[in-house]
Amino acid sequence: MASAKPGGYVYAAPLLKPPGFDAGRFGQWLRMMLVSFYTDEEIVLADLLYRKAAMLKDTVLARTLHLPERQVRQLLEGRLVPDCLVERQVEETGDKVHTFYRISPIAVAVAAKRLQRLEESLAGNIEEKYLCPKCQRSYDSLQAMSASFACEDCGEALASGAAELVAQQDKLKRFRAQCRDLLLLTQELEKLPGPQFSRPQKEKPKVPKDKADSASAAVHGAVPSAPLHALPQAGERPTAQDQRGAGCIGTCFLRS
């Protein structure tokens, strides 16, 4: 917002630049996510995609990892693509189909929702329950109290599920302790843009040195020097060919 100052000058408030993609912290988050929930093979594959910072064909990934193409596709399509950690793009050129993979730009956003649902499911199961030992019907505390702690189907006395409650509480506690840093980092990166990796650019073919020298000489108008035995010796009159050559060299020198 602009504000007026004494003297008639108007000062504009500085514009805050929106935060961009943080490659370092995203790489840290990706590593923590992979180690927490994925196999070693999936970790190696996703880590390669991130280190290359590009969209790569499945054949390139297989060749780099020295693995069969079918195994690479199975690893990608098993959980990495469905979990939105890796994005797949398909391109058709004539009769051929090319499949490319890259780290998904929405990886953090999707993972944040999945982690939240997992935590809520663990926390939602933490309530005292009662179980009928005969027909295995389950009751919560209010239902058990209303039924006078007897099964409404068979009349059997209900047993407390205190042991299951303790086990569920322990699961939630371990989840929050082990994933604490991951959860905090996910919250920080959730509102930041994700990676936008594209296909690697093809390198331009290198020009051989002899061709490059010839091209440079042609551009600058260079004239090869005459061999020493072709120059006139002391006491000799220059021939007509020598005079023509000397005139050519002098003209080139004047032009330069």
N, C-alpha and C positions, 0 to 999 in steps of 0.2 A: 504494500500500500504506500502511495506517495504522501509525503508530509511537507508542508510549507515551512521555511525557515526565514528568520529576519533577513531582509534584503531582497526578498522576492524569489529566492532560489527554491526549487522543488527537489527534494531528495527521495529517491525510490528505495524502498526496503529491499535488501538483497534477496534473491530467489534461492531457495534451498534446493540443491540438486538431489533428485530422488536416488536412493541407494541402488547400486547395481549388483550384478552377480559377484559373489565372493567365492572365488575358486578354491582358496585355501580352506575355508570353513566348510564349504560344501564337500570337499574331498574328505575332510575329517568326519563329517556326518555320514557320508556314504560308507566309509570304512567301518564305522561303529554299527551301522544298520546291517551290513553284510555279515560281520562277525557274530552279531547277536542272533540272527535268524536264518542264515543260509549256509549251504555246504561249502567245502573247500573249493570244489570245481566251479560252483557259481561265483564264489568270491574272486577267483582268478580271472574269470571271463569278464565280469563287470568291472574289475579293476583295470583290465587291459583297455576296455572301452573308454574309461575315464582318463587314463594316462595318455591315450592317443588323442583325446579331445576332438574326436571326429566321428562321422557316420561311416561305418565300415560294412562291407559286404560279408556275408557269412563265410564265403570261401576264403576271404582274407583272414578272418579270425581263425578259421581252422588251420590255415597254412602257418600262421604265426605261432599258434599253440601246439602245432604238430599233433592235431587231433582229427579224427574223421569228421567230415562235414555234418553227417547225420547226428553224431554225438553233440556237436556244438549247437545245432538247431534244437535238439531235445533239451539241453541245459537252458537255452534262452527261452523257449516256449513253455517250459515246465512251470516256472514260478516268476522268473525275472520280468517277462513281458506281462503276464496277467497281474502281477503286483505293481505294475507301472514304474518299476525301477529302470527298465529298459524299454525303449520305443522301437517298433518295427515299421519300416516303410517299404512298400513294394513298388517296383517300376517295371513296366512292360515295354520292351522294345522289339516289335515284330513278334516272332514266335518265342522269344526268350523272356524269362521272368527273373529279375534281379531283386534280391532281398537285402535291405540295409538295416543296420541296428545302431543305436546310439543311446546314451544315458538320457532318460526321459526328462523333459523340462518340468514336468509336474510331479516328479518323484517325491519331493518333500511334502507337498500338499496332500497327496494320496496317503503317504505313510503317516502323516499326522492324524488323519481320520481313522486309520486302522489301529494305531496305537491307542487312540482315545476310546474306540469301541472295545478293545481288549481290556483296558483298565476298568471300564464301566462294567463289563461282564464279570470280571473278577470281584469287583466291589459289590455288584448286585446280588451275588450269591452268598454274601456274608450276612446271614441271618439265621437265627436258631430254628431248626426244623425237627419235626418228630416223624418217626417212621413206624409203620405197622410191621412187626417182625413176621407176620403170617402172610399177608397179601401184598406187602411192600408199598402200600399207599402212603404218600407223603403229605404232611400237614405243616403249615407254618404255625407260629406261636398262637395267633388269634384263633385259628381253626381248631387247634388242639384243645385250647381252653374251652371253646364253645361245645366241643364234643366230650368234655370232661375227661380228656386224655385217653379216650377209648376209640378204636376204629369204628367208623360208622358203617362199614361193610360187614365186618366179621366180629366186632365187639372185642377184639384183642387189645390189650393195654399197649399204648403207644410208647416207643422207646425214644429217648432223646438222641438227637444227632449232634451232640456236643463235639465228638471226635472229628466229624466231617467239618464242622464249623471252624475248629482250630486249624485243620489242614487248609481250608480255603483262605483263612486269614494269613496263614504262612505263605501261601502262593502269592497273594497280593503284596505282602511285605517284601518278598524276594524280588518280585517284578519291579517294584518301585525303587528298590535299592540297586539292582543290577542295571536298570535302564535309566537311572536318574540323569546322567550326563546326556544320554541320547534324547530323552524327553525335553530337557532344557534347550539343547541345541536345535531340536526340531521346532520348538516355539520361536526361537530367534530367526530361523531361516524361512519359516512358513510364509512370511509376507514379502520376502525378497524374490526377485526373478530367478528362475532356474537356468541351467545351461542350455545354450542354443548351438550345439555342435553341428557342423555341416560336413559335407563330403570334402575330403582333402583335394587340394588343387594339384593338377598334374604339373610336374616340373618341365620347364622348357628345355629342349635338347641343346646340349653344349656344342658350340662351334669349335672345331679343331683349331689349334694354334696357328698352323700354317695358313689355313683359310682366313682366319681373323687377321693375320699380318698382311695377306694379299688384299683383303678388303680395305684395310686401313691405308695401305699404300695407294690404292686406286682413288680413295677419297681425297687424300692430301696431294695427289699428283706427283708422287715420288718417281724418280727416274733412276734405274739401276746404274751404278757407277761402272765405268769402263775398266777392264782388267789392266794391270800394270804394263804387260807386254804390248798392249795396244796403243799406249801413249807414245808420242814422239820423243826420241832421245835427244840429248844435247847435241846441237850442231846440225840436226836434221830439220828440213823444212816440213811443216805439217802438210799432210795430204788434204785433198778436197774433202775426203770423208771425215778427217779429223776436224777440219774447219766447220763442217756441218754439225758435228757432234758438239764442238765448243759453243757454237751459236745456240744450239738447243739447250745446253746446260745454262748458258747465260740468260736465255729467255726465261727458263724456269726459275732461276734465282731472282730475276727482276719481278716475276709474278708473285713470288713468295714475299 
